Amino acid sequence: QVQLVESGGGLVQAGGSLRLSCAASGIIVSDNVMGWYRQAPGKQRELVATITSGLSTNYADSVKGRFTISRDNAKNTVYLQMNSLKPEDTSVYYCNWFSRTWGRNYWGQGTQVTVSS
């Protein structure tokens, strides 16, 4: 059974930083493409960042240079370091794994990030 559990969200002032964590079970994060998505109220869920098994990373233009995705293989955990946060980064952030075997997405429960101006 695949489980993705996010943590680390909270309330922060603009310009501040947060680090989100996604602890995975049932899959090995280093063998897979893992992603972070976010969804603001009334908006579609959007891709924030991905990391491949070979450690290639990809970022949405809106977060490039401010956010960093990484992983800890020993902890089977994926991180999203968010710096220079802006009010428009306010969203629920979700960890994601897409199973090519099952043809479906797996999501965590989400963690709320609120950036005050």
C-alpha positions as CSV (number, residue, x, y, z in Angstrom):
1,Q,0.0,0.0,0.0
2,V,1.4,3.4,-1.1
3,Q,1.3,6.2,1.4
4,L,2.6,9.7,1.0
5,V,2.6,11.9,4.2
6,E,3.4,15.6,3.9
7,S,4.5,17.8,6.8
8,G,6.1,21.2,7.3
9,G,3.5,23.6,6.2
10,G,2.5,26.6,8.2
11,L,2.1,30.4,8.3
12,V,5.1,32.5,7.3
13,Q,5.7,36.1,6.4
14,A,6.6,37.1,2.8
15,G,10.3,36.6,2.3
16,G,10.5,33.7,4.7
17,S,11.3,30.1,4.2
18,L,9.7,26.7,4.9
19,R,10.7,23.1,4.2
20,L,8.1,20.6,3.3
21,S,8.7,16.9,3.8
22,C,7.0,13.9,2.1
23,A,7.6,10.6,3.8
24,A,6.8,7.7,1.5
25,S,5.9,4.1,2.2
26,G,5.1,1.3,-0.2
27,I,7.5,2.8,-2.8
28,I,11.2,3.6,-3.0
29,V,11.5,7.3,-3.8
30,S,14.9,6.9,-5.3
31,D,13.5,4.5,-8.0
32,N,10.8,6.9,-9.1
33,V,9.9,10.3,-10.3
34,M,8.4,12.2,-7.4
35,G,6.7,15.6,-7.5
36,W,5.3,18.4,-5.5
37,Y,2.1,20.1,-6.7
38,R,0.0,22.9,-5.2
39,Q,-3.6,24.0,-5.3
40,A,-4.9,27.4,-4.3
41,P,-8.6,28.0,-3.6
42,G,-10.6,28.2,-6.8
43,K,-7.6,27.2,-8.9
44,Q,-6.4,24.0,-10.6
45,R,-3.7,21.9,-9.1
46,E,-0.4,22.9,-10.6
47,L,3.0,21.3,-10.8
48,V,5.7,22.9,-8.6
49,A,8.7,20.6,-9.0
50,T,9.8,17.1,-9.8
51,I,12.8,14.9,-9.2
52,T,13.8,11.8,-11.1
53,S,15.6,8.7,-10.0
54,G,18.7,10.2,-11.6
55,L,18.3,13.4,-9.5
56,S,17.2,15.5,-12.5
57,T,15.0,18.3,-11.3
58,N,12.3,20.4,-13.0
59,Y,10.5,23.5,-11.7
60,A,7.6,25.7,-12.5
61,D,8.8,29.0,-13.8
62,S,7.1,30.7,-10.9
63,V,9.3,29.0,-8.4
64,K,12.6,28.7,-10.2
65,G,15.5,30.1,-8.2
66,R,13.4,30.1,-5.0
67,F,12.4,26.4,-4.4
68,T,14.6,23.3,-4.3
69,I,13.4,19.7,-4.5
70,S,15.6,17.0,-3.0
71,R,15.4,13.6,-1.4
72,D,16.9,11.6,1.4
73,N,17.2,8.0,0.3
74,A,17.9,6.6,3.8
75,K,14.7,8.3,5.0
76,N,12.7,7.5,1.8
77,T,11.6,11.2,2.0
78,V,11.3,14.0,-0.6
79,Y,11.7,17.6,0.4
80,L,10.7,21.0,-0.9
81,Q,12.8,23.8,0.4
82,M,10.9,27.1,-0.2
83,N,12.8,30.4,0.1
84,S,11.8,34.0,-0.6
85,L,8.2,33.0,-0.2
86,K,5.5,35.3,-1.7
87,P,1.8,35.6,-0.9
88,E,1.0,34.0,-4.2
89,D,2.7,30.8,-3.0
90,T,-0.2,30.4,-0.6
91,S,-1.7,27.0,-1.4
92,V,-2.1,23.4,-0.2
93,Y,1.0,21.5,-1.3
94,Y,0.7,17.9,-2.3
95,C,3.3,15.2,-2.7
96,N,2.8,13.1,-5.8
97,W,3.9,9.8,-7.4
98,F,2.5,8.6,-10.7
99,S,2.4,4.8,-11.1
100,R,3.1,3.8,-14.6
101,T,2.2,0.2,-13.6
102,W,-1.2,1.1,-12.4
103,G,-1.8,4.2,-14.5
104,R,-2.8,6.4,-11.6
105,N,-1.6,9.2,-9.4
106,Y,-1.0,8.8,-5.7
107,W,-1.3,11.9,-3.5
108,G,-0.6,12.8,0.0
109,Q,-3.2,14.5,2.2
110,G,-1.7,17.9,1.6
111,T,-0.1,20.5,3.8
112,Q,-1.2,24.1,4.0
113,V,1.3,26.9,3.3
114,T,0.1,30.4,4.0
115,V,2.3,33.4,3.2
116,S,1.3,36.7,4.7
117,S,2.2,40.1,3.1
